[in-house]
Structures are given as C-alpha cells and as structure tokens.
Amino acid sequence: MKYIGPDFCNITTLLTDEELLIQKTANEFVTKEFIPLVNEYYEKGSFPVDLIPKMGELGFFGATLPKKYGGRDADLKTYMLAASEIGRYCGATALTFNMHVSSCLWTGYLADNLEMDDEKRNEHNNLRGMHYERILKKGSIYAQPFSEGNASAAGKSAFGTTALRTDKGWIINGKKIFASLSGHANYYGVLCTELFSENSPPSRANTMYVAVPSSQEGVRVEGEWDPLGMRGTVSRTLIFENVFIPFNEQLMPRGIYYNAAKQWPHMFMTLTPSYVGLAQACYDFTVRYLRGEQPGMPPIKRRMYPTKQLTVAQMKIILEQTKAIWFQSISEAKPNPSKDQIMRAWSAQYSVMENVNEIARLAIRTCGGQSMLKSQPLERFYRDSRCGALMLPWTAELCLDMIGKGALYEHGESDEN
Ligand SMILES: Cc1cc2nc3c(=O)[nH]c(=O)nc-3n(C[C@H](O)[C@H](O)[C@H](O)COP(=O)(O)OP(=O)(O)OC[C@H]3O[C@@H](n4cnc5c(N)ncnc54)[C@H](O)[C@@H]3O)c2cc1C
C-alpha cells in the first residue's frame, strides 16, 4: 500500500511541508512495520511492545514538544493528521499514541498558547524540562489516565483520586479505569484533586496534573482486559495506594490544567484522528474488496452490482462530510474559541465518532460474509469503530447534550423565574 496522503484528506495544498512530512512518516511506519503484526496483537488483546519503541526512534513521541526543548514544535493539527494516518491501519495504536501525545500537548503547545503570569510561566518552564528530557533522551512514554468511573472525566465533579500535600510532595490515592498503556507506560499523567488535609473537601478548582512513575511503590495495574474493540490499547485499571511523589513531578503548575480545559476545548478532540483513520480504512477496504483487489482474497470483482455502487457512494459521502467538518474544526483550534467554533468542535466530534461506525456497518453489509472473517481487517475496524462514541469527556451523547443546550441558550440564560 502506498502513501495516499493527498487523497486522504484532500487537503495537501493546505498543509505545510513539516505537517506533510510528519503525516508521511506516520504512514510509512504503519504500512511497513505495523501491518504484518497487527492481527497478532489484536487477537491476544496485548500491547504492541515491539513496535512502540520504534515509533520513539522515528521521533514521534517528542514531535509535539517545543523546539527549544529538542522537539519539533508539531502543533495540535499536525498531530491530528499524523495520528489519523496511524488510525487507518491500527486504531488501537493511534489511540495509545494519543495518550502520550496529549501529555506533551497539554504541557507544550497548549500551555505555550495560554495566558499565564510570569511567575506561573517560569514555574511551568522549570517543571516541564525534566519530563521532556525523559521523553527525548530516555524514550519515556507518558500515559493519560483521567477516567475514574464517576462524573469527573465528564468534567462534572472533582477527581476522586487525591493528592494529599505534605512537606516534601504529595501522597496519591485513587483508582483510574480504562488506563490505556497501563503496565507499559513509564509515567502516568494523572489528574487528581489536591487536598491540604485529609478532611478537606475536594474541589475541581484544586485539580492537579502530575506524573506518577510507574515503578513507584504503591502503583499497581489490575483487572482483565478483554473488550469488544481497541484491544491493543490494554486499558486496564490503575490503583494508587499511598504513592509518594515529590513536588517536581507536576506536569503543570497548580490551577493551570483547570484553566486550560476551559480555554482549550479543542484539546478534547485528540481522540478523533484514530477514528477518522478507521473510517477511511473501512472505505478503502470496501473499494479494494469490490474491485477484487483485497490481499488474501480471490480476485473476484463485485463492483458491477448497482446496489454495491450505491452503498460505496453513500459511504464516500458520509466520509467526505466527516472529514470536512473535522478538518475545519482542527484547523480553527485555538484558545478561547468563539461559540460557533466550540459548537462546531462538538459537531465534528459527534460526526466522527458516530459516522465511523456507520461507515463500518455499511462496509460489512455491502462486502458481505467473507469480508468479516477474522483473517480480514474489516472485522477489527468494525469492532474498533464502536468505541469512539463512548470516550469521555465528549461522548456522542454528551456532544448532543451540549450542542442542543448551546443552540437554544446563550451564556447565563435560564428558564427559571
Ligand atoms: C478503548 C478505550 C480506551 C480508553 N482509554 C482511556 C485512557 O487512556 N484514559 C482515560 O482517561 N480514559 C480512557 N477511556 C475511558 C473513556 O474515556 C471513558 O471514561 C469510559 O469509556 C467511560 O465509561 P463509563 O462506563 O464509566 O461511562 P459513564 O460515565 O458511566 O458514562 C456512560 C455514558 O453515559 C453518558 N454520560 C456520562 N456522564 C454524563 C452526564 N453527566 N450527563 C449525561 N450523560 C452522561 C455518556 O454518554 C457515557 O457514554 C478509554 C475507553 C476505551 C473504550
């Protein structure tokens, strides 16, 4: 399979050379290194341990870090495009890649584009150097376990994972569910609530973002991982039991994550490229299959049936609509976007996460029985495609909720007298 970036988003003319290079490198990596092995990892539901370090060697893990620290200054959009290339071949790898890159983007590109007073800015610059050195010099991988199985990941309550402040650092206690990269990351970028005494009430304003070394005493991974889709993410449960971390393990100064989450809503779109890639993969598969060109299948053409042509047309239209709103939305990502831009970001998220499953469904229906055998990737794409709409904080349901309210109410309006 060749690099088909120009056909993929139909946006080549809008990309800078650096964006194109990173997208192309991502495509070459997955097609050469990943495709031969991906089914094996998938079936076992195991983590692609041999391949992830190779992504590090190619410079993917440090690409979004600021240049002055040794990164490549890749911004949110560049990351999104590269990750969508990975998602075309393996949604699970794209998703785990997201968890690491998000840790870099929050502390790098986003923080650099956020208002901070000089004191906070200096504090942040002092803190992040150590994390960036680990990533760039030691190949460290940071995971992003935010979800807890309560209302916190949806932004509706304080995180139940707590960081009790002591003289030398914090004592972390809590549980994170669906922690992609669990057992494989070197550091867990944990959102937690700082407590100043054991009995102080948790408040969202005291949200902290800290790195917990995976080897630290009191950190453990538990539970099964046997999900419907996205099996290679190995998103098991993380437990923190009286885990001590020193003050310099902060990823952002206190209070900054809380502001960043409010000012940078597009940041919550970072899960979408895995699914944009999957949507493209389902369409590409269908075209190859109906033309009798799918590797591993007899070269039987099925393209001459009008019903197949209609379904492919339908898939193409949904795909183009999805990519168009997605590309517009990732292109206008910035701090403090307008109301229209935020509503479009929710609409883009909803469109990607729902449409990918619709495209996968149509692909299986029109290609037929042999296409969903486990020897073919479509079955995996179909299962992976179901997971996108469930990802907090912008699940498909919550997007509908926010879009409906946003359309009918202006800020501060209510129907109560
Ligand atoms: C493959 C995979 C990998 C993942 N990796 C990570 C990871 O690395 N890090 C991480 O932090 N999380 C990760 N997640 C978790 C994910 O983001 C969600 O937190 C998780 O799927 C939520 O599951 P739940 O059953 O607890 O959801 P619940 O909170 O019970 O929500 C169930 C549904 O109810 C709706 N809902 C939730 N809250 C509200 C509300 N306030 N109002 C109205 N409706 C609501 C939503 O639509 C949601 O889909 C991953 C999930 C998957 C599937």
The ligand as a Gaussian input file, in Angstrom:
#p B3LYP/6-31G(d) Opt

LIG

0 1
 C      -10.582000       1.570000      24.235000
 C      -10.719000       2.614000      25.289000
 C       -9.557000       3.234000      25.768000
 C       -9.658000       4.206000      26.758000
 N       -8.510000       4.804000      27.231000
 C       -8.600000       5.751000      28.194000
 C       -7.419000       6.376000      28.724000
 O       -6.282000       6.075000      28.347000
 N       -7.576000       7.301000      29.671000
 C       -8.791000       7.658000      30.148000
 O       -8.864000       8.527000      30.989000
 N       -9.926000       7.070000      29.697000
 C       -9.845000       6.131000      28.723000
 N      -11.006000       5.534000      28.262000
 C      -12.251000       5.761000      29.009000
 C      -13.288000       6.603000      28.344000
 O      -12.852000       7.894000      28.049000
 C      -14.490000       6.697000      29.272000
 O      -14.107000       7.247000      30.502000
 C      -15.136000       5.388000      29.549000
 O      -15.447000       4.744000      28.359000
 C      -16.402000       5.690000      30.354000
 O      -17.012000       4.518000      30.729000
 P      -18.150000       4.525000      31.859000
 O      -18.898000       3.272000      31.680000
 O      -17.571000       4.789000      33.198000
 O      -19.004000       5.761000      31.440000
 P      -20.114000       6.554000      32.239000
 O      -19.505000       7.747000      32.909000
 O      -20.924000       5.611000      33.064000
 O      -20.992000       7.075000      31.064000
 C      -21.824000       6.237000      30.296000
 C      -22.475000       7.080000      29.261000
 O      -23.360000       7.997000      29.915000
 C      -23.233000       9.293000      29.379000
 N      -22.902000      10.260000      30.427000
 C      -21.828000      10.274000      31.261000
 N      -21.864000      11.356000      32.065000
 C      -22.996000      12.039000      31.743000
 C      -23.604000      13.235000      32.206000
 N      -23.045000      13.961000      33.187000
 N      -24.747000      13.646000      31.620000
 C      -25.331000      12.918000      30.623000
 N      -24.806000      11.776000      30.155000
 C      -23.658000      11.335000      30.689000
 C      -22.143000       9.260000      28.351000
 O      -22.702000       9.327000      27.073000
 C      -21.459000       7.940000      28.522000
 O      -21.136000       7.340000      27.283000
 C      -10.930000       4.566000      27.275000
 C      -12.090000       3.924000      26.785000
 C      -11.996000       2.978000      25.806000
 C      -13.253000       2.332000      25.309000

